[in-house]
Every structure is written in structure tokens, then in C-alpha cells.
Amino acid sequence: MTTGDWTGMPLMWKASFPERLFPVMEGKVELAPVDGLTTRLTVSGMYQPPLGRMGRQLDEALMHRVAESTVKELAESIAERLEGGLR
């Protein structure tokens, strides 16, 4: 999707195995110009922890940090590929 100066793309991410132990993340990847030389890449999303109450407690204690780290790695990987394509 492109609107005005920015471009967005929906994102859905789920584990292939064991599927029921991990959440499905739904979000988006956005690119927006900052100035003539810089573009902002944003990766954002939401998920509901699986396994009910126990899953929510695990998420609060630790797993949300794993999710944040995974999304950060994805954003860095996308940025590296985009920058590599410009060289």
C-alpha cells in the first residue's frame, strides 16, 4: 500500500513448529522518507500470547523481550537488504 509519501506492507508471522506454543504476530512494514537522503523503516506488530494465563505470565516475564529482539532482527535484515540493493 502506498499513500502519499510512505509505503506500507502487511505482515503476518507464525512459527512453523510447534505452532501452538508460539503466537501469531500481525503487523506491518512501513517506509517513509525523512529527507532527500534518508528513509525511515518501521516494523510494528501485535500478538496474543498462547497458552492462556500461563502464556501471558511467560510473556510478561520473558517472552516479550524475545519477540522484541526478533522484530528488531527482522527490521535490521530488511534494512541491510534495502541498503545492499542501493549500492
C-alpha positions in Angstrom: 0.0 0.0 0.0 1.4 3.4 -0.9 -0.2 6.6 0.4 1.3 10.0 -0.2 5.0 9.8 0.7 5.0 6.5 2.6 4.7 2.8 1.6 3.3 0.1 3.9 3.0 -3.7 3.6 1.0 -6.0 5.9 3.0 -8.7 7.8 1.9 -12.0 9.4 4.4 -14.1 11.1 3.9 -17.6 12.7 6.0 -20.4 13.8 6.1 -23.5 11.7 6.7 -25.9 14.6 5.4 -26.3 17.3 2.8 -23.8 16.1 0.5 -23.8 19.2 3.4 -22.8 21.5 4.1 -19.5 19.7 1.9 -16.5 19.0 0.9 -15.3 15.5 2.2 -11.8 15.0 0.2 -9.5 12.7 1.7 -6.1 11.8 3.2 -4.0 9.1 6.4 -2.8 7.5 6.5 0.9 6.5 8.9 3.0 4.6 8.7 6.8 4.8 11.1 9.5 3.6 12.8 11.6 6.2 14.7 13.8 3.9 16.3 13.6 0.5 18.9 11.0 1.6 17.2 9.2 4.5 14.2 6.8 4.6 12.7 5.5 7.9 11.9 1.8 8.1 9.3 0.8 10.7 8.4 -2.8 11.6 5.5 -3.0 14.1 3.0 -5.6 15.2 0.8 -7.2 17.9 0.3 -10.7 19.2 -1.6 -12.5 21.8 0.4 -14.9 23.9 -0.7 -18.5 23.5 -1.5 -20.9 26.4 -3.9 -18.6 28.3 -2.9 -17.3 31.7 0.4 -19.2 31.8 1.3 -17.8 28.4 0.5 -14.2 29.5 2.7 -14.7 32.6 5.6 -16.1 30.5 5.2 -13.2 28.1 5.4 -10.6 30.9 8.4 -12.3 32.5 10.5 -13.0 29.4 8.9 -13.8 26.0 8.0 -10.2 25.1 11.8 -9.5 25.1 12.3 -12.4 22.7 9.6 -11.0 20.5 11.1 -7.5 20.5 14.5 -8.9 19.7 13.1 -11.0 16.8 11.3 -8.0 15.3 14.5 -5.9 15.7 16.5 -8.6 13.9 13.9 -8.6 11.1 14.0 -4.8 10.7 17.8 -4.9 10.6 17.7 -7.7 8.0 15.2 -5.7 5.8 17.4 -2.6 6.1 20.5 -4.4 5.1 18.8 -5.9 2.1 17.4 -2.5 1.1 20.8 -0.8 1.5 22.5 -3.5 -0.4 20.2 -3.0 -3.3 21.1 0.7 -3.5 24.8 0.1 -3.9 
